[in-house]
Amino acid sequence: MNYAKFKLLDKISNQLFEKTISVNDSNEIETLNIEVYACFTEPPDEISEDYVLINVIDNFKNKAKSIYKGWMISSSPEVTPLEHPIYDLWLLGCSNDKTS
């Protein structure tokens, strides 16, 4: 797939953000920079499941620190969570077009 769609919750302000990021690209949401390396989805005849390989860097106070590197699963965010005091991040899905 060409795109990964994420939802981010700012636990302090209770704001939700959605962002679609191209594979082999990165984008910022709040203080987090999310790099997407791969995004896969199961075939239509299988149980609906999406997987993304990401690196998340927190640029809080201009001090870049990698806080998550690995696979995230769309249907089970609790299995591979981003553990952060301010943000929760979920994979919503993978697609071949940016508007899906």
VEXNUVO-609576 format. One record per residue: x, y, z of N, C-alpha, C in turn; residue in one letter. Coordinates in nm, 2 decimals, always signed. Layout:
<sites>
nxx	nyy	nzz	caxx	cayy	cazz	cxx	cyy	czz	r
X	Y	Z	X	Y	Z	X	Y	Z	A
...
</sites>
This chain:
<sites>
nxx	nyy	nzz	caxx	cayy	cazz	cxx	cyy	czz	r
+0.08	-0.12	+0.00	+0.00	+0.00	+0.00	+0.09	+0.13	+0.00	M
+0.03	+0.23	-0.05	+0.11	+0.36	-0.06	+0.09	+0.46	+0.05	N
-0.01	+0.44	+0.13	-0.04	+0.54	+0.24	-0.08	+0.47	+0.37	Y
-0.05	+0.54	+0.48	-0.09	+0.49	+0.61	-0.17	+0.61	+0.67	A
-0.28	+0.58	+0.73	-0.36	+0.68	+0.79	-0.36	+0.66	+0.95	K
-0.33	+0.77	+1.02	-0.32	+0.76	+1.16	-0.42	+0.86	+1.23	F
-0.45	+0.82	+1.36	-0.52	+0.91	+1.45	-0.44	+0.93	+1.57	K
-0.43	+1.06	+1.61	-0.35	+1.10	+1.73	-0.44	+1.17	+1.83	L
-0.43	+1.13	+1.95	-0.50	+1.20	+2.06	-0.40	+1.27	+2.15	L
-0.42	+1.40	+2.16	-0.35	+1.48	+2.26	-0.43	+1.47	+2.39	D
-0.37	+1.40	+2.49	-0.44	+1.37	+2.61	-0.46	+1.49	+2.70	K
-0.38	+1.59	+2.68	-0.39	+1.71	+2.76	-0.50	+1.80	+2.71	I
-0.50	+1.83	+2.58	-0.61	+1.92	+2.52	-0.73	+1.84	+2.48	S
-0.72	+1.71	+2.47	-0.83	+1.63	+2.43	-0.86	+1.65	+2.28	N
-0.76	+1.69	+2.20	-0.78	+1.71	+2.06	-0.74	+1.58	+1.98	Q
-0.82	+1.56	+1.88	-0.79	+1.44	+1.79	-0.74	+1.50	+1.65	L
-0.64	+1.43	+1.60	-0.58	+1.47	+1.47	-0.58	+1.35	+1.38	F
-0.60	+1.36	+1.26	-0.59	+1.25	+1.16	-0.49	+1.30	+1.06	E
-0.40	+1.21	+1.01	-0.30	+1.24	+0.92	-0.28	+1.12	+0.83	K
-0.27	+1.14	+0.70	-0.23	+1.04	+0.60	-0.09	+1.06	+0.56	T
+0.00	+0.96	+0.57	+0.14	+0.98	+0.54	+0.18	+0.87	+0.43	I
+0.25	+0.92	+0.33	+0.30	+0.83	+0.23	+0.41	+0.73	+0.28	S
+0.41	+0.61	+0.23	+0.52	+0.52	+0.26	+0.65	+0.58	+0.21	V
+0.75	+0.56	+0.29	+0.89	+0.61	+0.26	+0.89	+0.76	+0.27	N
+0.80	+0.82	+0.36	+0.80	+0.96	+0.38	+0.77	+0.98	+0.53	D
+0.78	+1.11	+0.58	+0.75	+1.14	+0.72	+0.67	+1.26	+0.72	S
+0.60	+1.28	+0.84	+0.52	+1.40	+0.86	+0.51	+1.43	+1.01	N
+0.48	+1.55	+1.04	+0.47	+1.59	+1.18	+0.32	+1.60	+1.22	E
+0.29	+1.56	+1.34	+0.17	+1.58	+1.41	+0.20	+1.63	+1.55	I
+0.17	+1.75	+1.58	+0.21	+1.81	+1.71	+0.36	+1.80	+1.72	E
+0.42	+1.75	+1.83	+0.56	+1.74	+1.84	+0.62	+1.61	+1.79	T
+0.54	+1.52	+1.74	+0.58	+1.39	+1.69	+0.61	+1.40	+1.54	L
+0.72	+1.34	+1.50	+0.75	+1.32	+1.35	+0.74	+1.17	+1.33	N
+0.65	+1.13	+1.24	+0.62	+0.99	+1.21	+0.68	+0.96	+1.07	I
+0.77	+0.86	+1.07	+0.83	+0.81	+0.95	+0.77	+0.67	+0.92	E
+0.71	+0.66	+0.80	+0.65	+0.54	+0.75	+0.74	+0.46	+0.66	V
+0.77	+0.34	+0.69	+0.86	+0.25	+0.61	+0.78	+0.15	+0.52	Y
+0.67	+0.10	+0.57	+0.59	+0.00	+0.50	+0.45	+0.00	+0.56	A
+0.35	-0.03	+0.47	+0.22	-0.04	+0.51	+0.15	-0.16	+0.43	C
+0.10	-0.26	+0.50	+0.04	-0.37	+0.44	-0.10	-0.40	+0.49	F
-0.18	-0.46	+0.40	-0.32	-0.49	+0.44	-0.34	-0.64	+0.40	T
-0.43	-0.70	+0.47	-0.46	-0.84	+0.44	-0.55	-0.84	+0.31	E
-0.55	-0.95	+0.23	-0.63	-0.97	+0.12	-0.78	-0.96	+0.16	P
-0.87	-0.92	+0.06	-1.01	-0.90	+0.09	-1.08	-1.03	+0.15	P
-1.03	-1.14	+0.12	-1.09	-1.27	+0.16	-1.04	-1.31	+0.30	D
-0.95	-1.23	+0.36	-0.90	-1.25	+0.50	-0.97	-1.16	+0.60	E
-0.95	-1.17	+0.73	-1.00	-1.08	+0.83	-0.93	-0.95	+0.80	I
-1.01	-0.84	+0.81	-0.95	-0.71	+0.79	-0.85	-0.67	+0.89	S
-0.72	-0.64	+0.84	-0.61	-0.61	+0.92	-0.51	-0.53	+0.85	E
-0.45	-0.43	+0.91	-0.35	-0.35	+0.85	-0.23	-0.34	+0.94	D
-0.11	-0.34	+0.88	+0.01	-0.33	+0.96	+0.10	-0.22	+0.90	Y
+0.17	-0.15	+0.99	+0.26	-0.04	+0.94	+0.39	-0.05	+1.02	V
+0.50	-0.03	+0.95	+0.63	-0.02	+1.01	+0.67	+0.13	+1.02	L
+0.69	+0.18	+1.14	+0.71	+0.32	+1.16	+0.82	+0.35	+1.26	I
+0.87	+0.47	+1.25	+0.96	+0.53	+1.35	+0.90	+0.66	+1.40	N
+0.88	+0.68	+1.53	+0.82	+0.80	+1.58	+0.93	+0.87	+1.66	V
+0.95	+1.00	+1.62	+1.05	+1.08	+1.69	+0.98	+1.20	+1.76	I
+1.00	+1.22	+1.89	+0.94	+1.33	+1.96	+1.04	+1.44	+1.96	D
+1.00	+1.56	+1.91	+1.08	+1.68	+1.90	+1.04	+1.78	+2.01	N
+1.01	+1.73	+2.13	+0.97	+1.81	+2.24	+1.08	+1.90	+2.28	F
+1.06	+2.04	+2.29	+1.16	+2.14	+2.32	+1.28	+2.12	+2.24	K
+1.26	+2.09	+2.11	+1.37	+2.08	+2.01	+1.48	+1.98	+2.04	N
+1.44	+1.88	+2.12	+1.53	+1.76	+2.15	+1.47	+1.64	+2.09	K
+1.52	+1.60	+1.97	+1.47	+1.49	+1.90	+1.51	+1.36	+1.97	A
+1.41	+1.27	+1.99	+1.43	+1.14	+2.06	+1.34	+1.04	+2.00	K
+1.39	+0.93	+1.95	+1.31	+0.82	+1.90	+1.24	+0.75	+2.01	S
+1.10	+0.75	+2.00	+1.02	+0.70	+2.12	+0.95	+0.57	+2.08	I
+0.95	+0.54	+1.95	+0.88	+0.41	+1.90	+0.94	+0.37	+1.77	Y
+0.97	+0.25	+1.75	+1.02	+0.20	+1.63	+0.97	+0.05	+1.62	K
+0.89	+0.02	+1.52	+0.84	-0.11	+1.50	+0.71	-0.11	+1.43	G
+0.64	-0.23	+1.44	+0.51	-0.25	+1.37	+0.40	-0.21	+1.46	W
+0.30	-0.15	+1.39	+0.17	-0.12	+1.46	+0.06	-0.19	+1.39	M
-0.04	-0.24	+1.46	-0.15	-0.32	+1.40	-0.28	-0.24	+1.42	I
-0.36	-0.23	+1.31	-0.48	-0.14	+1.32	-0.59	-0.20	+1.41	S
-0.61	-0.33	+1.41	-0.72	-0.38	+1.49	-0.68	-0.40	+1.64	S
-0.56	-0.40	+1.67	-0.51	-0.42	+1.81	-0.41	-0.32	+1.85	S
-0.45	-0.19	+1.87	-0.35	-0.10	+1.91	-0.29	-0.12	+2.05	P
-0.36	-0.20	+2.13	-0.31	-0.23	+2.27	-0.19	-0.33	+2.26	E
-0.18	-0.41	+2.15	-0.07	-0.50	+2.14	+0.06	-0.44	+2.11	V
+0.06	-0.33	+2.03	+0.19	-0.26	+2.00	+0.16	-0.11	+2.02	T
+0.14	-0.06	+2.14	+0.11	+0.08	+2.17	+0.23	+0.17	+2.17	P
+0.20	+0.29	+2.13	+0.29	+0.40	+2.15	+0.27	+0.45	+2.30	L
+0.37	+0.43	+2.38	+0.36	+0.47	+2.52	+0.42	+0.61	+2.54	E
+0.33	+0.71	+2.56	+0.38	+0.85	+2.57	+0.29	+0.92	+2.67	H
+0.34	+1.01	+2.75	+0.26	+1.07	+2.85	+0.16	+1.17	+2.80	P
+0.18	+1.22	+2.67	+0.09	+1.32	+2.62	+0.00	+1.26	+2.50	I
+0.06	+1.17	+2.42	-0.01	+1.13	+2.30	-0.04	+0.98	+2.30	Y
-0.16	+0.95	+2.23	-0.19	+0.82	+2.19	-0.20	+0.82	+2.04	D
-0.14	+0.71	+1.98	-0.13	+0.71	+1.83	-0.19	+0.57	+1.79	L
-0.28	+0.58	+1.69	-0.34	+0.45	+1.63	-0.32	+0.45	+1.48	W
-0.31	+0.34	+1.42	-0.31	+0.32	+1.28	-0.46	+0.29	+1.25	L
-0.51	+0.38	+1.15	-0.65	+0.36	+1.11	-0.66	+0.26	+0.99	L
-0.55	+0.26	+0.91	-0.55	+0.17	+0.79	-0.45	+0.21	+0.69	G
-0.44	+0.12	+0.59	-0.35	+0.14	+0.48	-0.43	+0.15	+0.35	C
-0.38	+0.23	+0.25	-0.46	+0.24	+0.13	-0.36	+0.27	+0.01	S
-0.42	+0.26	-0.11	-0.34	+0.30	-0.23	-0.36	+0.44	-0.27	N
-0.47	+0.51	-0.22	-0.49	+0.65	-0.25	-0.51	+0.73	-0.12	D
-0.47	+0.85	-0.13	-0.46	+0.94	-0.01	-0.60	+0.97	+0.05	K
-0.71	+0.96	-0.02	-0.84	+1.00	+0.03	-0.91	+0.88	+0.09	T
-0.87	+0.76	+0.09	-0.94	+0.65	+0.14	-0.94	+0.65	+0.29	S
</sites>
